[in-house]
Amino acid sequence: MKLLNKLLGELPDELARQVFTHASWTERRSDSYARLAFLGDSVLALAVTTHLYPRLEAERFGAGRLTKIRAQAVSGPSCRAVAERLRVPERLAAAAPEGMEASAAAQVVTERVLASVIEAVIGACYLQAGYERTAEAVVEAFAPEIEEALENPVDFKSALQELLAQRGETVIYEVTGEQGPPHERTFEVAAKVEGTALGSGSGRSKKHAEQQAAREAVERLGDL
């Protein structure tokens, strides 16, 4: 977050003002963060994609999986988390015009606004500092969200649910074992359909273990 915060501090006053101006606060929509967010969305996607591409071997990570991992890493909830670490809510509240503090307080807590503003920050930094410095700052700022997307991809559970829906079936995840002390606990989970375990997984959290079990189940169903 240090790099993105530094770039934000380097923005000219006018560009910084635009980043934290909601469309409802100005008569001209072009004076708000909307256009910068449009630009920043593309820069964010490219920066994360360029970071992920060489890290993930082609045999296991095709274009479809890369797309899903990136989508999770730059999703609305991810952008909101980054915005909160960058203190965007406080910055927005401070930038609200006189007499609009009440409406600003309601706006700055919404995921949509926070995600748009963090994209606007990225767009403004790109215009001021160029792609290389901005991309480096983006990867640092989104590092926890990128790692979470890699370690706990959400698509396997969703993919399994969709496959089973076509068959009129549902899945339940059952913890089959726990190992290690409380601070280093490993969970073992089975993905069961109609009482039959179609996949199993293990991980430091139940969520991670469930994702692994769902992945194995999806792969098994694909071979049936």
C-alpha positions in Angstrom: 0.0 0.0 0.0 3.0 2.3 0.5 3.7 2.7 -3.2 0.1 3.5 -4.1 -0.2 6.0 -1.3 3.0 7.6 -2.5 1.7 8.0 -6.0 -1.5 9.4 -4.7 0.5 12.0 -2.8 2.2 13.0 -6.0 -1.0 13.8 -7.9 -1.5 17.5 -8.8 -4.2 19.2 -6.8 -6.7 19.3 -9.6 -6.4 15.6 -10.4 -6.5 14.6 -6.8 -9.6 16.7 -6.3 -11.3 14.9 -9.2 -10.4 11.4 -7.8 -12.5 12.2 -4.7 -15.4 14.0 -6.3 -18.7 12.1 -6.5 -20.9 12.8 -9.5 -23.7 14.1 -7.3 -21.3 16.8 -5.9 -20.7 18.6 -9.3 -22.8 19.9 -12.1 -20.4 18.4 -14.7 -20.0 14.7 -14.5 -16.6 15.0 -16.2 -15.4 16.7 -13.0 -16.1 13.5 -11.0 -14.1 10.3 -10.6 -16.2 8.4 -13.2 -13.9 8.8 -16.3 -10.8 8.1 -14.2 -12.4 5.0 -12.8 -13.1 3.8 -16.4 -9.4 4.2 -17.2 -8.2 2.8 -13.9 -10.3 -0.4 -14.3 -8.3 -1.3 -17.5 -5.0 -0.5 -15.8 -5.9 -2.6 -12.8 -6.9 -5.6 -14.9 -3.7 -5.3 -17.0 -1.4 -4.9 -14.0 -2.8 -8.0 -12.2 -2.9 -10.1 -15.4 0.7 -9.2 -16.2 1.7 -10.2 -12.6 -0.2 -13.5 -12.7 0.7 -14.7 -16.2 4.3 -15.7 -15.6 3.6 -17.1 -12.1 1.1 -19.8 -13.2 2.1 -22.7 -15.3 0.2 -23.0 -18.6 -0.6 -26.8 -18.0 -2.7 -26.0 -15.0 -3.8 -22.5 -15.6 -5.5 -22.0 -18.9 -7.2 -18.7 -20.0 -10.4 -19.6 -18.3 -8.9 -20.1 -14.9 -6.7 -17.1 -15.3 -9.8 -15.0 -16.0 -11.6 -16.3 -13.0 -8.6 -15.7 -10.7 -8.1 -12.2 -12.0 -11.8 -11.5 -11.7 -11.8 -12.5 -8.0 -8.6 -10.5 -7.3 -10.0 -7.3 -8.7 -13.7 -7.8 -7.7 -15.8 -5.3 -6.0 -15.1 -6.7 -2.5 -11.4 -6.7 -3.3 -11.4 -3.1 -4.4 -13.4 -2.1 -1.4 -10.8 -3.8 0.9 -8.0 -1.9 -0.8 -9.9 1.3 -0.6 -10.4 0.9 3.1 -6.7 0.2 3.6 -6.0 3.4 1.6 -8.4 5.3 3.9 -10.7 6.2 0.9 -13.8 6.6 3.1 -12.1 9.2 5.2 -10.7 11.0 2.2 -14.1 11.1 0.5 -15.8 12.4 3.6 -13.2 15.2 3.9 -13.7 16.1 0.2 -17.5 16.4 0.5 -18.9 19.9 -0.3 -20.2 22.0 2.6 -23.8 21.0 3.4 -23.5 17.5 1.8 -21.7 15.8 4.7 -24.8 13.7 5.5 -25.2 12.2 2.0 -21.5 11.8 1.7 -21.4 9.7 4.9 -24.0 7.3 3.3 -22.2 7.1 -0.1 -18.7 6.5 1.1 -19.6 3.2 2.8 -21.0 1.5 -0.4 -18.9 -1.0 -2.2 -19.7 0.4 -5.6 -18.5 3.9 -4.7 -15.3 2.6 -2.9 -14.5 0.3 -5.8 -15.0 3.1 -8.3 -12.8 5.5 -6.3 -9.9 3.0 -6.0 -10.1 2.6 -9.8 -10.1 6.3 -10.2 -7.0 6.5 -8.0 -5.3 4.0 -10.3 -6.4 5.9 -13.4 -5.1 9.2 -12.0 -1.8 7.6 -11.0 -1.4 6.1 -14.5 -1.9 9.5 -16.1 0.6 11.2 -13.7 3.3 8.5 -13.2 2.9 6.2 -16.2 2.1 2.5 -16.4 5.3 0.9 -14.9 5.2 2.7 -11.5 1.4 2.4 -11.3 1.4 -1.3 -12.1 4.0 -1.9 -9.4 1.9 0.0 -6.9 -1.3 -1.9 -7.9 0.3 -5.3 -7.4 1.6 -4.3 -4.0 -1.8 -2.8 -2.9 -3.8 -5.8 -4.1 -1.2 -8.5 -3.0 -3.5 -9.9 -0.2 -6.4 -10.2 -2.6 -4.3 -11.7 -5.3 -2.9 -14.4 -2.9 -6.4 -15.1 -1.6 -7.7 -15.6 -5.2 -4.8 -18.0 -5.8 -5.1 -20.0 -2.6 -8.9 -20.0 -2.3 -10.5 -19.6 -5.7 -14.2 -19.2 -5.5 -15.0 -20.7 -8.9 -14.6 -24.4 -8.0 -17.5 -24.5 -5.5 -19.6 -22.4 -7.9 -18.6 -24.7 -10.8 -19.5 -27.8 -8.8 -22.9 -26.3 -7.8 -23.7 -25.5 -11.4 -22.8 -29.1 -12.6 -24.9 -30.7 -9.9 -27.9 -28.4 -10.5 -28.1 -29.8 -14.0 -28.4 -33.2 -12.5 -30.9 -32.2 -9.8 -28.4 -32.8 -7.1 -26.7 -30.8 -4.3 -23.4 -31.0 -2.4 -22.7 -30.9 1.3 -19.2 -30.3 2.7 -18.3 -32.4 5.7 -15.3 -32.0 7.9 -13.7 -35.5 8.1 -10.6 -34.6 10.2 -8.6 -32.0 12.0 -4.9 -32.2 12.7 -2.3 -30.0 14.5 -2.5 -27.5 17.4 -5.1 -24.7 17.3 -2.7 -22.2 15.9 -1.6 -24.5 13.1 -4.8 -26.5 12.5 -5.3 -28.4 9.2 -8.8 -29.4 8.2 -9.8 -32.3 6.0 -13.1 -31.9 4.1 -15.1 -34.2 1.9 -17.5 -33.0 -0.8 -20.5 -35.4 -0.6 -23.3 -35.8 -3.2 -26.2 -38.2 -2.3 -24.0 -39.5 0.5 -21.0 -40.3 -1.8 -17.7 -38.4 -1.4 -16.8 -37.1 -4.8 -13.8 -35.1 -3.7 -11.6 -34.4 -0.7 -9.4 -31.6 0.3 -7.2 -30.3 3.1 -6.1 -26.8 4.1 -5.3 -24.4 6.9 -9.0 -23.2 6.8 -12.2 -25.0 6.2 -12.9 -22.7 3.3 -9.6 -23.6 1.6 -10.3 -27.3 2.2 -13.8 -27.0 0.8 -12.4 -25.4 -2.4 -9.9 -28.2 -2.8 -12.6 -30.8 -2.3 -14.9 -29.0 -4.8 -12.1 -28.9 -7.4 -11.5 -32.7 -7.1 -15.2 -33.3 -7.4 -15.5 -31.1 -10.5 -12.6 -33.0 -12.1 -14.1 -36.3 -11.2 -17.5 -35.4 -12.7 -15.8 -34.3 -15.8 -14.3 -37.8 -16.2 -17.6 -39.6 -15.7 
